[in-house]
Amino acid sequence: MDIIQEIQQISSQIFSEVVSIRRHLHQNPELSFHEFNTSAYICSKLTEFGIPFKNGFVKTGILARIDCGSKNGKTIALRADMDALPIQEKNSAEYCSINQGVMHACGHDLHAACLLGTAKILKQLAPQLQGTILLIFQPAEEVNPGGAKLMMEEGLFAEQEPDMIIGLHVLPELETGKAGFKSGMYMASGDEIHFKVKGQGGHGALPHKLTDTVLATAHIITSLQQIVSRNAPPEIPTVLSFGRVIANGATNIIPNEVEVAGTFRTMNEPWRQKAKEQMKKLACSIAEGMGATCEFDINDGYPVLYNDEALTAKAKEAAIEILGSNNVIDMDIRMTCEDFAYYSLKHPVTFFRIGVKDPDSDKVKPLHTSEFDVDENAILTGMRAMSNIAVRLIRS
């Protein structure tokens, strides 16, 4: 029996067990930086599997370790996030969230379950391999500054630096059994924009006697879009969106202050920094020209996620080996962001997707919604792809 057949056989044998793990995690979600019970549960499973670990990174993060038959080899890290979102679940499955207002609506329960299953597979295969496999169970992917950055700052790899890091994420639009890869630029940076336009408000019928903070804000929002349409290099994807505008006046009251919040996404770090400087300068100059002031702040979010070309090509080949060429696709860029990008600043990485859509259903259950759920057969896809990618890379 070759190693691919072994991965397939072991993954089939433990499938129901890993489904139970996923359901437990889904039923007991915890918000970012508060994954205490989740962390304890994962630690209990690692102990059960005979896999040593260190926990307590950023309070709840875990780093487990599998030493292969020969330690003379590469070190590969596999990562899963484990935090949930502040969403009230509206599904009716028996494993629905029992925590009011908290839900695994982004698939992190499946990510963690897949990594535990992968750990069990690789533990059995370890005598045939060489090198070291690190398993990262990471908190707080959903909240800036993100668990990846903080775990590394706390010395996640102080004892041993990985040669490469692999991560996966569910994709609701992709059918179960399939996986997708994208080399190079893959996911955008994500910065939070907050600004306040201030002035002397007053009666809406007497605009000549006051500062129209609402009008100034409208001009700023509209003009900032020109940073994207007229200043962004055409080859660099760029998105600027505002989703929160609070002008707490009335039909005939211009408020003293208007608050605005939005997001800026792009895929080039030098342009990212330049654009933020231009936005602040433009907003403040427009406010000043209209007799107002503007307090403009940008909270730096996750960086651009860049998938190493050579590593991604090898990972894709490994996925094809075990899933079949018809089940591995090339993906396009995404303007969403991921704190896995912090790993890519210091290590070669690849971050791939697995499908979770029921092939027999036309319905897509989007991420970050109260109806999100997965076809649990995707757990097989995740375990098999991650295991064979690890095996192929550690042998290369």
C-alpha positions as CSV (number, residue, x, y, z in Angstrom):
1,M,0.0,0.0,0.0
2,D,1.5,3.4,-1.0
3,I,1.2,6.4,1.3
4,I,-1.7,8.0,-0.7
5,Q,-3.7,4.8,-0.1
6,E,-2.8,4.9,3.5
7,I,-4.0,8.5,3.9
8,Q,-7.3,7.6,2.2
9,Q,-7.7,4.6,4.3
10,I,-6.9,6.3,7.6
11,S,-9.0,9.3,6.8
12,S,-12.0,7.1,6.1
13,Q,-11.5,5.2,9.3
14,I,-11.5,8.4,11.4
15,F,-14.0,10.3,9.5
16,S,-17.0,9.8,11.9
17,E,-14.7,10.7,14.8
18,V,-13.6,14.0,13.1
19,V,-17.2,14.8,12.2
20,S,-18.1,14.5,16.0
21,I,-15.2,16.8,16.8
22,R,-16.4,19.4,14.3
23,R,-20.0,19.2,15.7
24,H,-18.7,19.7,19.2
25,L,-16.8,22.7,18.2
26,H,-19.7,24.1,16.2
27,Q,-22.1,23.6,19.1
28,N,-19.7,25.4,21.5
29,P,-18.4,28.4,19.7
30,E,-16.3,31.1,21.4
31,L,-15.4,34.6,20.3
32,S,-12.0,35.9,19.4
33,F,-9.5,35.9,22.3
34,H,-12.0,33.9,24.4
35,E,-11.6,30.4,23.0
36,F,-10.8,28.9,26.4
37,N,-13.1,25.9,26.3
38,T,-12.2,25.3,22.6
39,S,-8.5,25.3,23.4
40,A,-9.0,22.9,26.3
41,Y,-11.0,20.6,24.1
42,I,-8.3,20.6,21.4
43,C,-5.6,20.0,24.0
44,S,-7.6,17.0,25.3
45,K,-7.7,15.5,21.8
46,L,-4.0,16.1,21.2
47,T,-3.3,14.3,24.5
48,E,-5.6,11.5,23.4
49,F,-3.7,11.2,20.1
50,G,-0.3,11.2,21.9
51,I,0.8,14.4,20.3
52,P,2.8,16.8,22.6
53,F,2.0,20.5,22.6
54,K,2.5,23.8,24.2
55,N,-0.5,26.0,24.9
56,G,-1.2,29.5,26.3
57,F,0.0,31.5,23.3
58,V,-2.2,34.6,23.4
59,K,-3.9,32.7,26.2
60,T,-5.7,30.1,24.1
61,G,-3.3,29.3,21.2
62,I,-1.7,25.9,20.8
63,L,1.5,24.7,19.1
64,A,1.7,20.9,18.7
65,R,4.5,18.8,17.3
66,I,5.0,15.6,15.5
67,D,8.6,14.3,15.2
68,C,9.0,12.0,12.2
69,G,11.1,8.8,12.1
70,S,14.1,10.9,11.2
71,K,14.4,14.4,12.6
72,N,16.8,15.3,9.8
73,G,14.5,17.0,7.4
74,K,12.3,20.0,6.9
75,T,9.9,21.6,9.4
76,I,6.4,22.1,8.1
77,A,3.7,24.0,10.0
78,L,0.0,23.4,9.4
79,R,-2.4,26.0,10.7
80,A,-6.1,26.2,11.7
81,D,-8.0,29.1,13.3
82,M,-10.6,28.4,15.9
83,D,-12.6,31.5,16.8
84,A,-16.3,32.2,16.1
85,L,-18.3,35.2,15.2
86,P,-20.9,37.4,17.0
87,I,-23.9,36.0,15.0
88,Q,-27.1,34.3,16.2
89,E,-27.4,31.0,14.4
90,K,-30.7,30.3,12.5
91,N,-30.0,26.7,11.4
92,S,-32.0,23.8,12.8
93,A,-29.3,21.1,12.9
94,E,-28.9,19.1,16.1
95,Y,-25.3,20.5,16.5
96,C,-26.4,24.2,16.3
97,S,-24.7,26.7,18.6
98,I,-25.8,26.6,22.2
99,N,-24.1,29.9,22.9
100,Q,-26.4,32.8,22.5
101,G,-25.3,35.3,19.8
102,V,-22.1,33.3,18.9
103,M,-21.7,31.1,15.9
104,H,-19.1,29.4,13.8
105,A,-20.2,31.2,10.6
106,C,-16.8,31.1,8.9
107,G,-15.9,27.5,9.1
108,H,-13.2,27.7,11.8
109,D,-14.8,24.7,13.5
110,L,-14.2,22.6,10.4
111,H,-10.7,24.0,10.0
112,A,-9.7,22.9,13.5
113,A,-11.4,19.6,13.1
114,C,-9.6,19.0,9.8
115,L,-6.3,19.8,11.4
116,L,-6.9,17.4,14.3
117,G,-7.8,14.7,11.8
118,T,-4.7,15.5,9.8
119,A,-2.7,15.3,13.0
120,K,-4.0,11.8,13.7
121,I,-3.1,10.7,10.1
122,L,0.4,12.2,10.2
123,K,1.0,10.7,13.6
124,Q,0.5,7.3,12.1
125,L,2.6,8.0,9.1
126,A,5.4,9.7,11.0
127,P,7.7,6.6,11.1
128,Q,7.9,6.7,7.3
129,L,8.8,10.4,7.1
130,Q,11.6,12.7,8.1
131,G,11.6,16.1,9.6
132,T,9.1,17.8,11.9
133,I,5.4,18.7,11.6
134,L,4.1,21.7,13.6
135,L,0.4,22.1,14.2
136,I,-0.9,25.6,14.9
137,F,-4.3,26.1,16.5
138,Q,-4.7,29.8,16.4
139,P,-7.1,32.1,18.1
140,A,-8.6,35.4,17.0
141,E,-8.4,35.4,13.2
142,E,-11.6,37.5,13.0
143,V,-10.3,40.5,15.1
144,N,-7.5,42.9,14.4
145,P,-4.5,42.6,15.1
146,G,-5.2,38.8,14.7
147,G,-3.9,35.8,16.6
148,A,-1.2,35.0,14.0
149,K,0.7,38.2,14.6
150,L,0.4,38.0,18.4
151,M,1.4,34.3,18.6
152,M,4.5,35.0,16.6
153,E,5.3,38.0,18.8
154,E,5.0,35.7,21.9
155,G,7.6,33.3,20.4
156,L,5.5,30.8,18.6
157,F,8.5,29.6,16.6
158,A,11.2,30.4,19.2
159,E,12.3,26.8,19.4
160,Q,12.1,25.9,15.8
161,E,11.3,28.0,12.7
162,P,9.2,26.3,10.0
163,D,10.5,26.1,6.5
164,M,7.0,26.6,5.2
165,I,3.4,27.1,6.6
166,I,0.2,25.7,5.1
167,G,-3.4,26.7,5.8
168,L,-6.8,26.0,4.4
169,H,-10.2,27.7,4.4
170,V,-13.7,26.7,3.4
171,L,-15.3,28.1,0.3
172,P,-19.1,27.9,0.2
173,E,-19.4,28.4,-3.6
174,L,-17.2,25.4,-4.3
175,E,-18.6,21.9,-4.3
176,T,-17.5,19.4,-1.7
177,G,-14.6,17.2,-2.8
178,K,-12.8,20.1,-4.6
179,A,-9.9,22.3,-3.6
180,G,-8.6,25.5,-5.1
181,F,-5.2,27.1,-5.3
182,K,-3.9,30.5,-6.3
183,S,-0.2,31.4,-6.4
184,G,1.2,34.9,-5.9
185,M,-1.1,37.6,-4.8
186,Y,-4.2,36.0,-3.3
187,M,-5.9,38.0,-0.6
188,A,-6.0,41.7,0.1
189,S,-4.8,43.8,2.9
190,G,-7.5,45.2,5.1
191,D,-7.4,48.5,6.9
192,E,-10.1,50.2,8.9
193,I,-10.9,53.8,8.2
194,H,-12.5,56.0,10.8
195,F,-13.0,59.8,10.4
196,K,-15.0,62.5,12.1
197,V,-16.1,65.7,10.4
198,K,-16.6,68.5,12.9
199,G,-18.0,72.0,12.8
200,Q,-20.7,74.3,14.2
201,G,-24.0,72.8,13.4
202,G,-27.4,74.4,13.6
203,H,-30.8,74.9,11.9
204,G,-31.0,73.3,8.5
205,A,-32.9,76.3,7.2
206,L,-30.0,78.6,8.0
207,P,-27.0,76.9,6.3
208,H,-25.2,80.2,5.8
209,K,-24.9,80.5,9.6
210,L,-23.3,77.1,10.3
211,T,-20.9,74.5,9.0
212,D,-22.6,71.9,7.0
213,T,-20.8,68.8,8.3
214,V,-23.1,66.5,6.4
215,L,-22.4,68.1,3.1
216,A,-18.7,68.1,3.8
217,T,-18.8,64.5,4.7
218,A,-20.7,63.6,1.5
219,H,-18.0,65.4,-0.5
220,I,-15.2,63.6,1.4
221,I,-16.8,60.2,0.8
222,T,-17.3,60.8,-2.9
223,S,-13.9,62.4,-3.4
224,L,-12.1,59.5,-1.6
225,Q,-13.4,57.2,-4.3
226,Q,-11.2,59.1,-6.7
227,I,-8.1,57.6,-4.9
228,V,-9.3,54.3,-6.3
229,S,-10.5,55.4,-9.7
230,R,-7.8,58.0,-10.6
231,N,-4.8,57.2,-8.4
232,A,-4.6,53.5,-8.0
233,P,-2.3,51.8,-10.6
234,P,-4.7,49.9,-12.9
235,E,-2.8,46.6,-12.4
236,I,-3.3,46.7,-8.6
237,P,-6.8,45.6,-7.3
238,T,-8.1,48.3,-4.9
239,V,-11.4,48.6,-3.1
240,L,-12.6,51.4,-0.8
241,S,-16.0,51.0,0.9
242,F,-17.9,52.9,3.6
243,G,-20.5,51.0,5.6
244,R,-21.1,53.3,8.6
245,V,-22.2,57.0,8.5
246,I,-23.7,58.6,11.6
247,A,-25.0,62.1,11.3
248,N,-27.2,62.3,14.4
249,G,-29.2,65.4,13.4
250,A,-32.7,65.6,12.2
251,T,-34.7,66.8,9.2
252,N,-33.9,70.4,10.1
253,I,-30.8,70.0,12.3
254,I,-27.3,69.9,11.0
255,P,-25.2,68.1,13.6
256,N,-21.9,69.3,15.0
257,E,-20.2,66.1,14.1
258,V,-20.5,63.2,11.6
259,E,-18.8,59.9,12.1
260,V,-17.8,57.6,9.2
261,A,-16.2,54.1,9.1
262,G,-15.1,52.0,6.2
263,T,-12.5,49.6,4.8
264,F,-9.7,49.9,2.4
265,R,-8.4,46.8,0.6
266,T,-5.6,46.4,-1.9
267,M,-2.9,44.0,-3.0
268,N,0.3,46.0,-3.0
269,E,2.1,47.2,0.2
270,P,3.8,50.3,-1.2
271,W,0.6,51.5,-2.9
272,R,-1.3,50.7,0.3
273,Q,0.8,53.1,2.3
274,K,0.8,55.8,-0.3
275,A,-3.0,55.6,-0.7
276,K,-3.6,56.0,3.0
277,E,-1.5,59.1,3.1
278,Q,-3.4,60.5,0.1
279,M,-6.8,59.7,1.7
280,K,-6.0,61.5,4.9
281,K,-4.6,64.6,3.0
282,L,-7.6,64.8,0.7
283,A,-10.2,64.4,3.5
284,C,-8.7,67.0,5.7
285,S,-8.3,69.5,2.8
286,I,-11.9,69.1,1.7
287,A,-13.1,69.6,5.3
288,E,-11.0,72.7,5.7
289,G,-12.2,74.1,2.4
290,M,-15.8,73.8,3.7
291,G,-15.1,75.4,7.1
292,A,-15.0,72.1,9.0
293,T,-12.2,70.0,10.5
294,C,-11.6,66.3,9.9
295,E,-10.0,63.8,12.3
296,F,-8.9,61.0,10.1
297,D,-7.6,57.7,11.5
298,I,-6.6,54.5,9.8
299,N,-6.2,51.3,11.8
300,D,-3.7,49.1,10.0
301,G,-5.2,45.7,9.4
302,Y,-3.9,42.5,7.9
303,P,-1.3,42.7,5.2
304,V,-1.5,41.3,1.7
305,L,-1.5,37.5,1.6
306,Y,1.1,36.3,-1.0
307,N,1.2,32.6,-1.8
308,D,4.7,31.4,-2.6
309,E,4.7,30.3,-6.2
310,A,7.0,27.3,-5.9
311,L,5.4,26.1,-2.7
312,T,1.9,26.5,-4.1
313,A,2.7,24.6,-7.2
314,K,3.9,21.6,-5.1
315,A,0.9,21.8,-2.8
316,K,-1.4,21.8,-5.8
317,E,0.3,18.8,-7.3
318,A,0.0,17.0,-4.0
319,A,-3.8,17.8,-3.9
320,I,-4.2,16.5,-7.4
321,E,-2.4,13.3,-6.5
322,I,-5.0,12.5,-3.8
323,L,-8.2,14.3,-5.0
324,G,-7.8,13.9,-8.7
325,S,-7.1,16.6,-11.4
326,N,-10.9,17.2,-11.9
327,N,-11.2,18.2,-8.3
328,V,-8.4,20.8,-8.1
329,I,-9.1,24.2,-9.6
330,D,-7.2,27.5,-10.1
331,M,-8.7,30.4,-8.2
332,D,-8.8,34.1,-8.7
333,I,-7.8,36.8,-6.2
334,R,-10.1,37.7,-3.3
335,M,-10.5,41.1,-1.8
336,T,-11.3,39.6,1.6
337,C,-8.4,39.5,4.1
338,E,-6.9,36.9,6.4
339,D,-4.4,37.2,9.3
340,F,-2.7,34.1,7.8
341,A,-1.0,36.8,5.8
342,Y,1.3,37.7,8.8
343,Y,2.9,34.3,8.4
344,S,3.7,35.1,4.8
345,L,5.7,38.1,5.8
346,K,8.4,35.8,7.3
347,H,7.9,32.4,5.8
348,P,7.0,30.8,2.4
349,V,3.2,30.0,2.7
350,T,0.3,28.6,0.7
351,F,-3.3,29.1,1.7
352,F,-5.8,27.1,-0.2
353,R,-9.6,26.5,-0.3
354,I,-11.8,23.5,0.1
355,G,-15.4,23.3,-1.2
356,V,-18.2,22.8,1.4
357,K,-21.2,23.0,-0.9
358,D,-23.5,20.0,-1.2
359,P,-23.2,18.8,-4.8
360,D,-26.8,17.8,-4.8
361,S,-28.1,21.3,-3.8
362,D,-28.1,24.6,-5.7
363,K,-28.1,26.6,-2.4
364,V,-25.0,28.4,-1.3
365,K,-24.8,29.3,2.3
366,P,-22.5,32.3,2.5
367,L,-19.8,32.9,5.1
368,H,-20.6,35.3,8.0
369,T,-24.3,34.7,7.8
370,S,-26.7,33.1,10.3
371,E,-27.5,30.3,7.8
372,F,-24.0,29.2,7.1
373,D,-23.3,25.5,7.3
374,V,-21.1,23.0,5.5
375,D,-21.4,19.6,3.8
376,E,-19.4,17.6,6.4
377,N,-18.0,15.3,3.7
378,A,-15.6,18.3,3.1
379,I,-13.7,17.1,6.1
380,L,-12.4,14.2,4.1
381,T,-11.2,16.7,1.4
382,G,-9.5,18.8,4.0
383,M,-7.8,16.0,5.9
384,R,-6.6,14.2,2.7
385,A,-5.3,17.3,1.0
386,M,-3.6,18.7,4.0
387,S,-2.0,15.3,4.8
388,N,-0.7,14.6,1.4
389,I,0.6,18.2,1.0
390,A,2.5,17.8,4.2
391,V,3.9,14.4,3.2
392,R,4.9,15.5,-0.3
393,L,6.6,18.7,1.0
394,I,8.4,17.1,3.8
395,R,9.8,14.5,1.4
396,S,10.8,17.1,-1.3
